[in-house]
Amino acid sequence: MKLLATCLFAGLAFALTAGSLPAAEKASPVLNNKVKTIKGEEVDLAKKYQGKVLLVVNVASRCGATPQYTQLEELNAKYKDKGLAVLGFPCNQFGAQEPGTEDDIVKFCQSKYNVSFDMFAKIDVNGDEASPVYKALTSKSTDPKFAGDIKWNFEKFLIGRNGEIVARFPTGTKPDAPEVVKAIEAELAKSNK
C-alpha cells in the first residue's frame, strides 16, 4: 500500500513537472510556443498569455499600413487592464518593408509611435522558415476557419481567452475598425473558464 501511494505520488509529480495541465488549461497550438522578445529574451507564450485575449499582428516599419501602430497602441492602452495583449511580430517578407535590426525597430516604434505593447524578434510568417506561432495561426489543422498564408503586413489575428483563433482581419482593416473593436470586446466579456 505504501509502495502504491509512493508510485501514485511520483506519477502525479511527474505529470505536474512535465507541464501537464487540466484540459481547460492546456495551451492552444498558437500559445504552445516559446519566442524571443525584440530584446532577445525567451518568452513562453502559454505562461505569459494564457487566459488573455490576444491581437497578434505582423508589423513593418516602412509599410503604407505602418500608421496602424497608432491604433494598436490605443487598443493596448484602452483594453490591457481588461485582459487584452497586443503582440507585434516584425516581418521583412513583404516588400522588404522591415529591413532593420531589432534595435532599429525598437527605436522606430518608440520614437514614432510610442509603442508599449509586446514586440518580438523579427520572423518569417510564411514558408518553410515561418515562425511556429505563424504556422499555427495559418494552418488548416489548427485554424480551419481562418487558415492560409499571410498576404501582407499588418494582418491581425484575434485569439480568445481559451486560446482559440476567433477572427482574422486583413491589412486594410484598421485595428480600431468597428468590427475589430466589437470582436475584441466580445472576447474580453467572456470569462477565463
Secondary structure, DSSP 8 states (H G I E B T S, - for coil): -HHHHHHHHHHHHHHHHTT---GGG---TTTS-EEEBTTS-EEEHHHHHTTSEEEEEEE-TTSTTTTHHHHHHHHHHHHGGGTEEEEEEEB-TTTT---S-HHHHHHHHHHHH---SEEB--BB-SSTTB-HHHHHHH-TTT-TTT-S---STT-EEEE-TTS-EEEEE-TTS-TTSHHHHHHHHHHHHS---
